[in-house]
Amino acid sequence: MIEPPKIYCLDANVLIQAWQKYYSINLCPNYWDLLNELGERRKIFIPEIVKDEIVSKEDDLTKWLKASKIPIEKIDDIVISKWHEIQDANHLHKFLVDNTKNRSLADPWLIAHSMKLKATVVTKESKVTDPSSKKIRIPNVCENMNVTCIDDFEFLEDIGIRFEAFFENNLL
């Protein structure tokens, strides 16, 4: 049996941290070209609620995302059903959303979209391993829901991307 091609659902933090830190557009424009190409080939997507989280702050990343070719997935009845599955599967899943700080509102939807499309979640979050903690993160819920979850470096490795150095002005 032939496996369907892998598809990846990107968390906001993957784009935000890459933009602000290690893959800034000035330092690594190829990374952003790669994301556009992967979006055009429908290998990656972001849920609309993740897009909304990013574009709520009008900055250069917002401008890039609005012009990008990354597909934006809207919430539909299937995604709503998957969201309910997540909530019903474990009482701790309600802690995935941090209402007190109005953060992480997109997290359960990210997983619900991934469940619908059988996608791999790509996030910068790490799994909470302390059994007494009430904190729960995307990787914990993904594990509970049998959804593959990786970080952005694993994502690059998984799709076979390797960056090579290029030196302007022959500095070496």
Phi, psi and omega per residue, in radians:
M1 nan 2.353 -3.139
I2 -1.487 2.247 3.115
E3 -1.345 2.475 3.074
P4 -1.158 2.691 3.131
P5 -1.098 2.554 3.130
K6 -1.233 2.527 3.049
I7 -2.296 2.572 -3.031
Y8 -2.183 2.391 3.108
C9 -1.856 2.051 -3.038
L10 -1.617 2.300 3.029
D11 -1.366 2.673 3.139
A12 -0.981 -0.679 -3.061
N13 -1.127 -0.443 3.095
V14 -1.127 -0.761 3.138
L15 -1.327 -0.780 -3.071
I16 -1.102 -0.873 -3.101
Q17 -1.184 -0.655 3.093
A18 -1.097 -0.750 -3.123
W19 -1.128 -0.750 -3.040
Q20 -1.451 -0.388 -2.995
K21 -2.123 -1.654 -2.860
Y22 -1.505 -0.262 3.107
Y23 -2.188 0.723 -3.134
S24 -0.929 2.630 -3.090
I25 -1.036 -0.538 3.127
N26 -1.316 -0.584 -3.103
L27 -1.479 -0.680 -3.004
C28 -2.449 1.168 -3.130
P29 -1.082 -0.448 3.139
N30 -1.095 -0.552 3.111
Y31 -1.051 -0.775 -3.098
W32 -1.273 -0.600 3.023
D33 -1.107 -0.724 3.119
L34 -1.065 -0.792 3.119
L35 -1.061 -0.701 3.090
N36 -1.082 -0.770 3.135
E37 -1.126 -0.741 3.107
L38 -1.126 -0.636 3.069
G39 -1.144 -0.762 3.126
E40 -1.071 -0.613 3.119
R41 -1.501 0.051 3.108
R42 1.065 0.611 3.066
K43 -1.577 -0.376 3.103
I44 -2.293 2.763 3.014
F45 -2.735 2.915 2.980
I46 -2.309 2.494 3.042
P47 -1.172 2.624 -3.135
E48 -0.983 -0.651 -3.134
I49 -1.153 -0.530 3.052
V50 -1.234 -0.761 3.074
K51 -1.003 -0.802 -3.131
D52 -1.053 -0.644 3.116
E53 -1.097 -0.697 -3.112
I54 -1.311 -0.792 -3.047
V55 -1.383 -0.045 3.078
S56 -1.148 -0.339 3.102
K57 -1.953 1.957 -3.092
E58 -1.321 1.787 3.129
D59 -2.550 -2.993 -3.098
D60 -1.164 -0.587 3.074
L61 -1.113 -0.709 3.086
T62 -1.019 -0.819 3.134
K63 -1.067 -0.759 3.141
W64 -1.094 -0.818 -3.092
L65 -1.086 -0.736 3.139
K66 -1.085 -0.550 -3.139
A67 -1.603 -0.127 -3.048
S68 -1.275 2.968 3.129
K69 -1.808 0.277 3.138
I70 -1.328 2.145 3.123
P71 -1.099 2.499 3.106
I72 -1.929 2.128 -3.122
E73 -1.672 2.252 3.119
K74 -1.562 2.718 3.062
I75 -1.259 2.298 3.064
D76 -2.294 -3.058 -3.089
D77 -1.071 -0.625 3.140
I78 -1.179 -0.757 3.132
V79 -1.120 -0.717 3.089
I80 -1.060 -0.721 3.101
S81 -1.092 -0.734 3.109
K82 -1.146 -0.663 3.091
W83 -1.046 -0.748 3.101
H84 -1.129 -0.669 3.076
E85 -1.020 -0.753 3.139
I86 -1.079 -0.832 -3.114
Q87 -1.119 -0.661 -3.084
D88 -1.401 -0.343 -3.029
A89 -1.243 -0.536 -3.051
N90 -2.785 2.262 -3.112
H91 -1.074 -0.412 3.125
L92 -1.278 -0.326 -3.109
H93 -1.081 -0.403 3.114
K94 -1.137 -0.380 3.134
F95 -1.405 -0.055 3.101
L96 -1.132 -0.563 3.116
V97 -1.676 2.236 -3.140
D98 -1.746 1.533 -3.100
N99 -1.193 -0.470 -3.082
T100 -1.169 -0.557 -3.129
K101 -1.879 0.071 -3.111
N102 0.937 0.704 -3.140
R103 -2.072 2.827 3.030
S104 1.100 0.406 -3.136
L105 -1.136 -0.460 -3.094
A106 -1.460 -0.278 -2.976
D107 -0.957 -0.884 -3.138
P108 -1.156 -0.512 3.123
W109 -1.241 -0.625 3.075
L110 -1.002 -0.792 -3.134
I111 -1.228 -0.698 3.137
A112 -1.089 -0.752 3.078
H113 -1.072 -0.717 -3.140
S114 -1.153 -0.643 3.087
M115 -1.122 -0.769 -3.131
K116 -1.058 -0.805 -3.033
L117 -1.672 0.087 -3.094
K118 0.925 0.794 -3.100
A119 -1.713 2.784 3.022
T120 -1.575 2.288 3.080
V121 -1.402 2.345 3.068
V122 -2.058 2.053 -3.088
T123 -2.523 2.788 3.041
K124 -1.571 -0.129 -3.113
E125 -1.212 2.613 3.065
S126 -1.903 2.633 3.132
K127 -1.164 2.435 3.023
V128 -1.478 2.175 -3.061
T129 -1.881 -0.181 3.130
D130 -1.284 1.969 -3.075
P131 -1.123 -0.348 -3.133
S132 -1.571 -0.094 -3.099
S133 -1.330 2.479 3.026
K134 -1.556 -0.144 3.093
K135 -1.248 2.525 3.062
I136 -2.502 2.497 -3.082
R137 -2.159 2.985 -3.129
I138 -0.888 -0.835 -3.117
P139 -1.062 -0.581 3.101
N140 -1.127 -0.837 -3.118
V141 -1.175 -0.704 3.087
C142 -1.009 -0.792 3.123
E143 -1.053 -0.783 3.135
N144 -1.089 -0.537 -3.070
M145 -1.754 0.139 -3.134
N146 1.027 0.741 3.079
V147 -1.940 2.263 3.113
T148 -1.179 2.354 -3.111
C149 -2.376 2.219 -3.136
I150 -2.372 2.883 3.044
D151 -1.588 3.065 -3.044
D152 -1.189 -0.481 3.097
F153 -1.266 -0.694 3.043
E154 -1.111 -0.638 3.094
F155 -1.028 -0.868 3.134
L156 -1.056 -0.722 3.104
E157 -1.146 -0.728 -3.107
D158 -1.077 -0.661 -3.131
I159 -1.596 -0.016 3.028
G160 1.454 0.546 3.140
I161 -1.650 2.347 3.079
R162 -2.339 2.271 3.103
F163 -1.678 2.412 3.093
E164 -2.060 2.590 -3.094
A165 -1.253 2.487 3.032
F166 -2.312 2.214 -3.083
F167 -1.953 2.100 3.051
E168 -1.355 2.614 3.072
N169 1.063 0.399 3.076
N170 0.820 0.935 -3.094
L171 -1.194 -0.335 -3.128
L172 -1.713 nan nan
